[in-house]
Amino acid sequence: MKKIWQLWVATALVAILLTACGQEEAKPAEDATPETEQGKETKFPLTVKDVTDNEITLEEPPKAIVSMIPSNTEILYALGLEEEIVGVSDFDNYPEEAASKEKIGGMEFNVEKIISLNPDLVLAHESALGTWDAGLTQLRDAGIQVYTVTNAESFDATYETIEEIGKVTNKSAEATKIVEDMKAKVKDVQEKTANVETKKNVLVEISPEPEIYSPAGNTIMNEMLTMINAENVIADLDGWVKMNPEEIVKRNPDVILTTYGAYTPDATNLVLKRNGFADVTAVKNKAVADVDADLTGRMGPRLADGLEVLAKAIYPEAFGE
């Protein structure tokens, strides 16, 4: 479930519940040419292999790019490639300008639409392999260069993904700057939460009753909580877990965070008024908050902002709030 959630969490719960996926560690893309120095301009023609071992050759920096998932799109915009983006997925909602781009579909993308846009490069994503294989093959058969971006499952892997996309788009220097800025934000947040008086136990809900799902161990959310000196109350479990309300009461989190407020009205009050939760510490102390699912789950330039949002929701006093 984890990979599918990362891809579509901001849009609908049904996407979270589609298919159980493995917990494979993200693999960096391999280059068929010697690796360029970090931050240096890419030399073209460029031949690279993506995470699927598929080799593509770009004769020059791409001038027409189709992005198939929101995280790719956010990275492209951050790299300054808004003019080069000719198509995005139906789920792309950031930045606002992405709404004006041609839409190529969602979990089932429109092959003919993508071909009509005549892209120099299509950025697919490892998380959708298996779902998109047939369509991507059709694109390749039509002579389109398809590069599958590695599925990042950690901060370090996200940094690598940004640099990966920066290289194939001739924006390595910009990619390096984005990563440096993210690392600086992460450092600042961690410094603020390093010496909290009481370490808090946290439960994060990515969907409401009756199908409560929460990120446990081996998830990006678990990593983020650890980074800000908080404890995931279900860290002993693995992946994306369907939670029984009685189990939540038993584990008694100090803080409950929801990430579904964008499509579930009054999300925090639903938790505060949940039957049987009156004695849960988070409910008694009204330590229930909704955080932006895109910021905290989309593996792109805003992930460091998501870390800050989490930290402020759990330890507001550390930020003078």
N, C-alpha and C positions, 0 to 999 in steps of 0.2 A: 504493500500500500504506500510505502514511504515515497517512492519515486513519483508515482502518480499524484500524490498529494502535493509535492513540491511543484509540480507542473501546473496544477489547476486549482489549488486551494482557495484562491481569491474569488473563484467564480461560482462553484456549486459543490455541495456535499456529495452529490452522486459521483463526482469524479474521484473523490477520496475512496469511495467504496467499490471501485470497478474491479481491480484485480490485485491479488497479493503479489508483490515483487520481492526479489531477493535482496539481501543486504550487501551487495557487492561493493567493494571499495572502488572509488573513482580512479580511472587510469589516465595518466597524462597522455596527450596525443604524441605520436612519434613523427619526427620529421624525416623526410627522405633526403633532405639537404642538410648541411651542417647548421646547427642552431645559431641564430644570430644573438648578439649580446643584448641583454635586457635593456630596453629603452631605445635601441638603435632602429633605424629605418630598415624595413624588410627589403631584401633584394628580390626583384622580379626579373624574369619569370620565377615563380615560387612553386615548388612541388612539395606537398605535405601529405602525410597519412593521418587520418582522424582516428578516433577511439575505436572504430570498427575495422581498422586496418585498410580502409578504402583510401586510395591515393587520388588526389586531384592536383591539377596544375593550373595556376593562375598566371596568365601572361603579363598582367598589370594589376594594380590595385582595383578591386571591384568597384564599379560605378553604379550598379543596380543590385541591391541585396534584398532577399526575402528572409524575414525572421519568423520562425515557426512557433516560438514560445515567448512569453513575456520577459523572462530573464534575459534571453538573447537581445531582445529589443531594448531593454533598459541599458544594457552594456553598450550597444551600438550608439544610442543617443548620448550616453556619457562620453563616448569616444569622439563625439562631434560628427557623427555620420548621418544626421537626420536627412540630409539631401539625398544620400545614397539609398536610403530605405524606400523600397517601392511596394512592399507588401508585409503585412503582419497578421498574427492570428486574431481570431474573434475575441480572445480574452485579453488582449493588450489594453491596458488602461493607464499606463504611465510611460512617459509624461503625457500630458493632455493632447499634445500634437499627434500622438500615435493614433488617436481616434480618426484622424483625417486620412490616414493611409488606407490603401486598398486592403480588403480583408480576404484571407485565403482559407478560412475555415478554422475548425477547432480540432477536436480529437479525430474527426474525419475531415481531412483537408481536401481542397479542390485542386486536383492535379492540373486540370485544364486552365484554371485561373492563374496558377503559378507560371505555367508555360507561357501564357499570354502576356505576362509582365516582363518576359525576356530578361530574367536576372542573370548577372554574371556569377552570382553565388547565392546558394540557399543554405541557411544555417538551421540544420535540424538539431535534435537533442537525444542524447543517449537514453534518457528516461522514457522515451516513447518507442524505443525499439521493440519490435514485436507487433505493435499497433500500426506503425507507419511503414513497415518494410516494403509492402507491395507498392505503395504510392511513391516511395523514395526511389525504388527501382525504375518506375515509369519515368520519373524525372531524369534519372541518369541516362536511361535509354533515349530520352529526348535531347541528350547532349548538354544537360545542365549540370554544373559543378555543385555537388551536394557535399557539405562538410558537416559531420555530426559532432556536435560539441559535447565534451565530457560532462557527465552528470556530477556536479559538485555536491558533496555531502558534508562539507566542513568549511570553516573560514579559509584554511590554507588552500583547499581545492577551489574555492571561489576565486581567490587571488589568481590561481593558476589559470582558471577559465577566462578571466578578464584579460590576462596576458596572452592566452591562446587566441582569443578573438582579435585582440589588438595586433597580433602578428599577421594573421591572414588578411587583415584589412589595411595594413600599412600604418597602424596607429600604435606602435609599440611604446613610443615615448608617452603618449597620452595614457595608455594602459598602466604604465609604471607609476604615473602621477596619481591615478585613481587608487591604485593599491596602497601607495604611500599615505594618501589621505585617509583611507579606510583604517589602516593600521594605527594612525595617529588618533583617530576617534576611539578605536577599541582601547588603546592604552589609556586615554583620558577616562573612559567609563570604568575601566578596571581599577584605576587608581582611586576613583571615588567610592568604589564598593569594597575595596580591599580590607578595610578595617571597620566594617559594620559591627555594631554591638552584639546583635543576635542574628545568626545565620538562619534564614527562613526556608521552610519546606514549601514547595510550590507544586501545584497541579495546573497544567495547561489543558484546556478543552478546545479541540478544533471543530467539534460539532455538538449540538445541544441534545437534550433528551428527545426521543427515547434511545437514540443511537449515539451515546457519548464516546467519542474517540479521543485519546490523548497520546502525545509523544512520550515514549519511555526512554530506556537506554539506547545508545547507538543511533541517535537522531540529532539533527542540527539543533533542535530546541534543547536537548539535553546538554549539548556542548555549550550553548549560549548561557544556560542557567549556571553551569559550572564556572564559566568565565567570569560571571558577575557575583561569585561567592554565594550563590543560592543552591539549594538542594532540590533536585527533582524527586518528588515524593514517590514516584514509581520508577526510579532509576534502576531498580533491581530487575525490572521486566525489560522486554526487548522490542524495539520497533514501534509500530503504531498499534495501540491496544484499545480494544473495546472495553470500557469501564462500566462495572456494575455500581450503581449509586451507593449500595451498602459498602462496597469496597472503598469508595472515596471517603465515606464517613469513618470507616475503620482506620484509614491512613491519616485522617485529620490534618489536611494541609493548613499551613498558616496563611497562605495566599492562594486564591484561585484566579487564573487568568483565562479569558475566553478570546478566541480569534475569529468568531463568527458574527460579530456585531454588524458587519456590513450587510448581511442578508437575513439576520434574525433580530427584529426589533426588541429593544429593551433586554439585551442579552444578559447584562449583569444582574438585573432584577429577577430574571428567571432562575438564576443560581441562588440568589439571596432568599427567594421564596420557595425553593425546591423542597418538596416534602421530605421530612426526616433529616434536614440539614441544619436545624436550629442550633445544635451543639457543636457543629464544625467550627474550629477556631477562625477560619477565614470568614465565615458567615457572621459569627458573633462579633468580630471586629470590623465587619464590613470591608474586609480586605479582598474585594472582588473587583476586577477591572477588565475592560476589553482592550485588546491591543490589535494593531493593524496586521492582518494576516500577510499582506504583501511585504511589509517591512521585515517581518520576523521569519518569513518562510521563502521568500524569493531570492535565489542565489545570485545576487548581482551587486551593483555599487551601493545600494541602500541598505545592505545587510548590517553594516556598522551602525546605521541610524536605528535599525530594529533592535540592536543590542542595547542602545541607550533607552529606547522606549520600554523595553523589558525591565531594565534596571530601575528606571524611574517609577514604574508601576509597583515594583517589589520593595524598593528602598527609597521612597520619595525624600526622606530626611537626608539622604546622602547628597541630594541635589538641591537642598534648601527649599524643598516643596512641602 
